Amino acid sequence: QVQLVESGGGLVQAGGSLRLSCAASGITFSRNAAGWYRQTPGKQRELVARISRDGSINYADSVKGRFTISRDNAKNTVYLQMNSLKPDDTAVYYCNAERVLSPPVWGQGTQVTVSS
């Protein structure tokens, strides 16, 4: 069974930091692209950061220079380090693993709330 489990969300003041983790089972991050997405009520889920199989990375313009995505192949875990957080970063953050011949896998989401 393929499963992604996110952790690390919470409440933080503006300017603070959080690190999200996404642990995978049944799928290997080093062989599949992975990403972090976020969603707020009434809006579409948007890509925050993505790391490909070969390690290339791209970020949403709104988080460039503040967020860092990384991958630990030994732990089969993807991270999102979020610094200089802003109230606009408040959202439910989802981990995603892409698959070549099947639909992507999603985690259950973790709430990030940034107070002003």
C-alpha positions, 0 to 999 in steps of 0.5 A, spaced: 500 500 500 502 506 497 502 512 503 505 518 504 504 521 511 506 529 512 508 532 519 511 538 522 505 543 521 503 548 526 502 555 528 507 560 527 508 567 528 510 571 521 517 571 520 518 564 523 520 557 520 517 550 520 519 544 517 514 539 514 516 532 513 513 527 508 515 520 509 513 515 504 511 507 504 510 503 498 513 508 493 521 510 493 522 518 492 528 517 489 525 514 483 519 518 483 518 526 483 515 529 489 512 535 491 509 540 496 502 543 494 498 548 498 491 549 498 486 555 502 479 554 502 475 556 496 482 556 492 485 551 487 491 547 490 497 550 488 504 547 487 509 550 492 516 546 490 517 540 486 524 535 486 524 531 480 527 524 480 534 527 478 534 532 483 532 538 479 528 543 483 523 548 482 519 553 486 513 557 486 515 565 485 511 566 491 516 562 496 523 562 492 528 564 497 524 562 503 522 555 502 527 549 500 525 542 498 530 536 499 530 529 499 533 524 504 533 517 500 535 513 506 529 515 510 525 515 503 522 522 506 521 529 503 522 535 507 520 542 506 524 548 510 519 554 510 523 560 513 521 567 513 513 565 513 508 570 512 500 570 513 499 569 506 503 562 507 497 559 511 494 553 508 493 546 508 500 543 505 500 536 501 505 532 499 505 529 492 509 523 489 508 522 481 508 516 478 509 514 471 503 509 469 498 511 475 495 517 478 499 521 483 499 519 491 497 524 496 498 525 503 493 527 508 495 534 509 498 538 514 495 545 517 500 551 517 498 557 520 502 564 520 499 569 525 501 576 523 
